[in-house]
């Protein structure tokens, strides 16, 4: 995808500065959020068993539930524990053809998951041993590694604590 350059890039950056000035409040002036957190993110998978093996056996996210989807007979709805009482959910839709993953409006660009330095290093070793391609640490960000799951979803393992971005606390 071609990146903006020149005057177009400067207009985009100026617009970002306007949005920051208009909407980004200092921490002391921000109201408390109205929600408790993300209960679960629900994604679509090609194959339930392949997805379970990848997330539970390869990445170490325990499978905590597997039931029939109440909205589509025969479809599985299953959840993995991704820590801090957060769940990652998947659906499969047997008999329904879905296009391959693509980056598009409303789609998931990536899912960033906070891991300890030890888990980051262990995951990197597993990726290397399995021959799974990944990016990172690169692009000036030493704390991130990106790879795709069997469904094409890009996963970022982020070696920073929750609520911190680029070494700076975003949440109090």
C-alpha atoms as a printed R data frame, in Angstrom:
    type eleno elety resid chain resno       x       y      z
1   ATOM     1    CA   UNK     A     1   0.000   0.000  0.000
2   ATOM     2    CA   UNK     A     2   1.600   3.312 -1.021
3   ATOM     3    CA   UNK     A     3   2.355   5.677  1.833
4   ATOM     4    CA   UNK     A     4   1.608   9.408  1.615
5   ATOM     5    CA   UNK     A     5   4.513  11.730  0.927
6   ATOM     6    CA   UNK     A     6   5.255  15.427  0.582
7   ATOM     7    CA   UNK     A     7   2.353  17.859  0.965
8   ATOM     8    CA   UNK     A     8  -0.169  15.067  1.423
9   ATOM     9    CA   UNK     A     9   1.854  13.677  4.345
10  ATOM    10    CA   UNK     A    10   2.155  17.129  5.904
11  ATOM    11    CA   UNK     A    11  -1.651  17.625  5.666
12  ATOM    12    CA   UNK     A    12  -2.210  14.282  7.388
13  ATOM    13    CA   UNK     A    13   0.230  15.159 10.158
14  ATOM    14    CA   UNK     A    14  -1.374  18.575 10.609
15  ATOM    15    CA   UNK     A    15  -4.799  16.919 10.888
16  ATOM    16    CA   UNK     A    16  -3.449  14.548 13.555
17  ATOM    17    CA   UNK     A    17  -2.141  17.529 15.517
18  ATOM    18    CA   UNK     A    18  -5.592  19.170 15.262
19  ATOM    19    CA   UNK     A    19  -7.298  16.023 16.540
20  ATOM    20    CA   UNK     A    20  -4.844  15.682 19.430
21  ATOM    21    CA   UNK     A    21  -5.405  19.329 20.395
22  ATOM    22    CA   UNK     A    22  -9.180  19.044 20.142
23  ATOM    23    CA   UNK     A    23  -9.790  15.642 21.778
24  ATOM    24    CA   UNK     A    24  -6.802  14.384 23.787
25  ATOM    25    CA   UNK     A    25  -7.262  15.549 27.359
26  ATOM    26    CA   UNK     A    26  -4.520  15.630 29.994
27  ATOM    27    CA   UNK     A    27  -4.798  12.652 32.385
28  ATOM    28    CA   UNK     A    28  -6.121  14.781 35.250
29  ATOM    29    CA   UNK     A    29  -8.954  16.091 33.032
30  ATOM    30    CA   UNK     A    30 -10.083  12.748 31.594
31  ATOM    31    CA   UNK     A    31 -13.335  11.267 32.875
32  ATOM    32    CA   UNK     A    32 -13.379   7.699 34.115
33  ATOM    33    CA   UNK     A    33 -14.257   5.180 31.432
34  ATOM    34    CA   UNK     A    34 -17.848   3.935 31.309
35  ATOM    35    CA   UNK     A    35 -16.889   0.259 30.816
36  ATOM    36    CA   UNK     A    36 -15.175  -2.506 32.785
37  ATOM    37    CA   UNK     A    37 -12.944  -3.639 29.914
38  ATOM    38    CA   UNK     A    38 -12.956  -5.918 26.890
39  ATOM    39    CA   UNK     A    39 -14.898  -9.071 27.686
40  ATOM    40    CA   UNK     A    40 -13.801 -10.799 24.500
41  ATOM    41    CA   UNK     A    41 -12.781 -10.143 20.949
42  ATOM    42    CA   UNK     A    42 -14.548 -12.511 18.537
43  ATOM    43    CA   UNK     A    43 -12.775 -13.459 15.319
44  ATOM    44    CA   UNK     A    44 -13.632 -15.918 12.563
45  ATOM    45    CA   UNK     A    45 -11.442 -18.947 11.966
46  ATOM    46    CA   UNK     A    46 -11.095 -21.355  9.079
47  ATOM    47    CA   UNK     A    47 -10.661 -24.485 11.209
48  ATOM    48    CA   UNK     A    48 -11.425 -24.808 14.923
49  ATOM    49    CA   UNK     A    49  -8.854 -27.520 15.674
50  ATOM    50    CA   UNK     A    50  -6.061 -25.746 13.782
51  ATOM    51    CA   UNK     A    51  -6.873 -22.550 15.695
52  ATOM    52    CA   UNK     A    52  -6.986 -24.352 19.063
53  ATOM    53    CA   UNK     A    53  -3.615 -26.006 18.412
54  ATOM    54    CA   UNK     A    54  -2.047 -22.666 17.470
55  ATOM    55    CA   UNK     A    55  -3.356 -20.614 20.375
56  ATOM    56    CA   UNK     A    56  -3.332 -23.228 23.138
57  ATOM    57    CA   UNK     A    57  -0.508 -25.583 22.233
58  ATOM    58    CA   UNK     A    58   1.820 -23.175 20.424
59  ATOM    59    CA   UNK     A    59   1.219 -19.791 22.106
60  ATOM    60    CA   UNK     A    60   0.092 -21.112 25.494
61  ATOM    61    CA   UNK     A    61  -3.359 -19.488 25.734
62  ATOM    62    CA   UNK     A    62  -5.576 -22.001 27.585
63  ATOM    63    CA   UNK     A    63  -8.833 -22.975 25.910
64  ATOM    64    CA   UNK     A    64 -11.546 -22.252 28.494
65  ATOM    65    CA   UNK     A    65 -14.806 -22.928 26.607
66  ATOM    66    CA   UNK     A    66 -16.070 -24.574 23.421
67  ATOM    67    CA   UNK     A    67 -19.813 -24.425 22.678
68  ATOM    68    CA   UNK     A    68 -22.159 -24.278 19.722
69  ATOM    69    CA   UNK     A    69 -22.721 -20.791 18.351
70  ATOM    70    CA   UNK     A    70 -26.266 -19.801 19.238
71  ATOM    71    CA   UNK     A    71 -26.654 -17.834 15.985
72  ATOM    72    CA   UNK     A    72 -25.443 -20.460 13.468
73  ATOM    73    CA   UNK     A    73 -26.209 -24.176 13.925
74  ATOM    74    CA   UNK     A    74 -23.121 -26.376 13.864
75  ATOM    75    CA   UNK     A    75 -20.736 -23.461 14.326
76  ATOM    76    CA   UNK     A    76 -18.248 -23.509 17.187
77  ATOM    77    CA   UNK     A    77 -17.775 -20.575 19.532
78  ATOM    78    CA   UNK     A    78 -14.676 -20.966 21.680
79  ATOM    79    CA   UNK     A    79 -12.585 -18.864 24.022
80  ATOM    80    CA   UNK     A    80  -8.966 -18.621 25.132
81  ATOM    81    CA   UNK     A    81  -7.701 -17.040 28.338
82  ATOM    82    CA   UNK     A    82  -5.375 -14.181 27.369
83  ATOM    83    CA   UNK     A    83  -4.813 -13.013 30.933
84  ATOM    84    CA   UNK     A    84  -6.211 -10.328 33.199
85  ATOM    85    CA   UNK     A    85  -9.705 -11.871 32.864
86  ATOM    86    CA   UNK     A    86  -9.692 -11.122 29.095
87  ATOM    87    CA   UNK     A    87 -10.868 -13.620 26.510
88  ATOM    88    CA   UNK     A    88 -10.047 -14.152 22.846
89  ATOM    89    CA   UNK     A    89 -12.970 -15.788 21.048
90  ATOM    90    CA   UNK     A    90 -13.373 -17.486 17.698
91  ATOM    91    CA   UNK     A    91 -16.231 -18.704 15.556
92  ATOM    92    CA   UNK     A    92 -16.068 -21.139 12.685
93  ATOM    93    CA   UNK     A    93 -18.901 -21.360 10.152
94  ATOM    94    CA   UNK     A    94 -18.935 -24.867  8.600
95  ATOM    95    CA   UNK     A    95 -20.301 -24.843  5.084
96  ATOM    96    CA   UNK     A    96 -19.763 -21.130  4.623
97  ATOM    97    CA   UNK     A    97 -16.891 -19.960  2.471
98  ATOM    98    CA   UNK     A    98 -15.078 -16.883  3.729
99  ATOM    99    CA   UNK     A    99 -12.547 -14.921  1.736
100 ATOM   100    CA   UNK     A   100  -8.928 -14.965  2.881
101 ATOM   101    CA   UNK     A   101  -7.869 -12.339  5.415
102 ATOM   102    CA   UNK     A   102  -7.370  -8.854  4.065
103 ATOM   103    CA   UNK     A   103  -6.584  -5.466  5.566
104 ATOM   104    CA   UNK     A   104  -9.736  -3.422  5.159
105 ATOM   105    CA   UNK     A   105 -11.980  -0.930  6.920
106 ATOM   106    CA   UNK     A   106 -13.590  -2.623  9.932
107 ATOM   107    CA   UNK     A   107 -11.138  -5.523  9.842
108 ATOM   108    CA   UNK     A   108  -8.571  -6.378 12.471
109 ATOM   109    CA   UNK     A   109  -5.207  -4.854 11.559
110 ATOM   110    CA   UNK     A   110  -3.527  -6.660 14.446
111 ATOM   111    CA   UNK     A   111  -4.127  -7.879 17.961
112 ATOM   112    CA   UNK     A   112  -1.475  -6.686 20.439
113 ATOM   113    CA   UNK     A   113  -0.997  -8.930 23.461
114 ATOM   114    CA   UNK     A   114   1.119  -7.926 26.451
115 ATOM   115    CA   UNK     A   115   3.703 -10.527 27.486
116 ATOM   116    CA   UNK     A   116   6.562 -10.625 29.960
117 ATOM   117    CA   UNK     A   117  10.137 -10.445 28.656
118 ATOM   118    CA   UNK     A   118  10.522 -14.144 29.475
119 ATOM   119    CA   UNK     A   119   7.383 -15.116 27.549
120 ATOM   120    CA   UNK     A   120   8.476 -12.890 24.644
121 ATOM   121    CA   UNK     A   121  11.812 -14.712 24.437
122 ATOM   122    CA   UNK     A   122  10.139 -18.131 24.742
123 ATOM   123    CA   UNK     A   123   7.643 -17.271 21.986
124 ATOM   124    CA   UNK     A   124  10.443 -16.101 19.727
125 ATOM   125    CA   UNK     A   125  12.277 -19.412 20.234
126 ATOM   126    CA   UNK     A   126   9.074 -21.361 19.437
127 ATOM   127    CA   UNK     A   127   8.495 -19.287 16.293
128 ATOM   128    CA   UNK     A   128  12.101 -19.868 15.181
129 ATOM   129    CA   UNK     A   129  11.897 -23.623 15.890
130 ATOM   130    CA   UNK     A   130   8.589 -23.923 14.003
131 ATOM   131    CA   UNK     A   131   9.832 -21.856 11.056
132 ATOM   132    CA   UNK     A   132   7.068 -19.283 11.524
133 ATOM   133    CA   UNK     A   133   7.992 -15.970  9.915
134 ATOM   134    CA   UNK     A   134   7.774 -12.853 12.058
135 ATOM   135    CA   UNK     A   135   8.797  -9.221 12.038
136 ATOM   136    CA   UNK     A   136  10.535  -7.651 14.966
137 ATOM   137    CA   UNK     A   137  11.921  -6.312 16.901
138 ATOM   138    CA   UNK     A   138  12.303  -3.729 14.168
139 ATOM   139    CA   UNK     A   139  10.935  -0.416 12.915
140 ATOM   140    CA   UNK     A   140  12.478   1.272 15.938
141 ATOM   141    CA   UNK     A   141  10.257  -0.640 18.340
142 ATOM   142    CA   UNK     A   142  12.321  -3.093 20.338
143 ATOM   143    CA   UNK     A   143   9.340  -4.368 22.294
144 ATOM   144    CA   UNK     A   144   7.209  -5.871 19.487
145 ATOM   145    CA   UNK     A   145   7.113  -8.980 17.352
146 ATOM   146    CA   UNK     A   146   4.464  -9.560 14.643
147 ATOM   147    CA   UNK     A   147   3.315 -12.799 12.999
148 ATOM   148    CA   UNK     A   148   0.126 -14.276 11.528
149 ATOM   149    CA   UNK     A   149  -2.067 -16.979 12.989
150 ATOM   150    CA   UNK     A   150  -3.397 -19.800 10.730
151 ATOM   151    CA   UNK     A   151  -6.353 -17.560  9.775
152 ATOM   152    CA   UNK     A   152  -4.202 -14.628  8.658
153 ATOM   153    CA   UNK     A   153  -4.830 -12.540 11.782
154 ATOM   154    CA   UNK     A   154  -1.728 -10.540 12.645
155 ATOM   155    CA   UNK     A   155  -0.645 -11.001 16.257
156 ATOM   156    CA   UNK     A   156   1.717  -8.624 18.022
157 ATOM   157    CA   UNK     A   157   3.457  -9.864 21.123
158 ATOM   158    CA   UNK     A   158   4.206  -6.669 23.004
159 ATOM   159    CA   UNK     A   159   6.861  -6.747 25.702
160 ATOM   160    CA   UNK     A   160   5.360  -3.901 27.729
161 ATOM   161    CA   UNK     A   161   2.937  -3.826 30.616
162 ATOM   162    CA   UNK     A   162  -0.735  -3.178 30.020
163 ATOM   163    CA   UNK     A   163  -1.589   0.520 29.678
164 ATOM   164    CA   UNK     A   164   1.912   1.492 28.503
165 ATOM   165    CA   UNK     A   165   2.755   2.468 24.913
166 ATOM   166    CA   UNK     A   166   6.296   3.217 23.717
167 ATOM   167    CA   UNK     A   167   7.498   3.293 27.310
168 ATOM   168    CA   UNK     A   168   4.944   5.907 28.337
169 ATOM   169    CA   UNK     A   169   1.999   5.190 30.649
170 ATOM   170    CA   UNK     A   170  -1.288   5.957 28.909
171 ATOM   171    CA   UNK     A   171  -3.454   4.822 31.806
172 ATOM   172    CA   UNK     A   172  -3.154   5.824 35.467
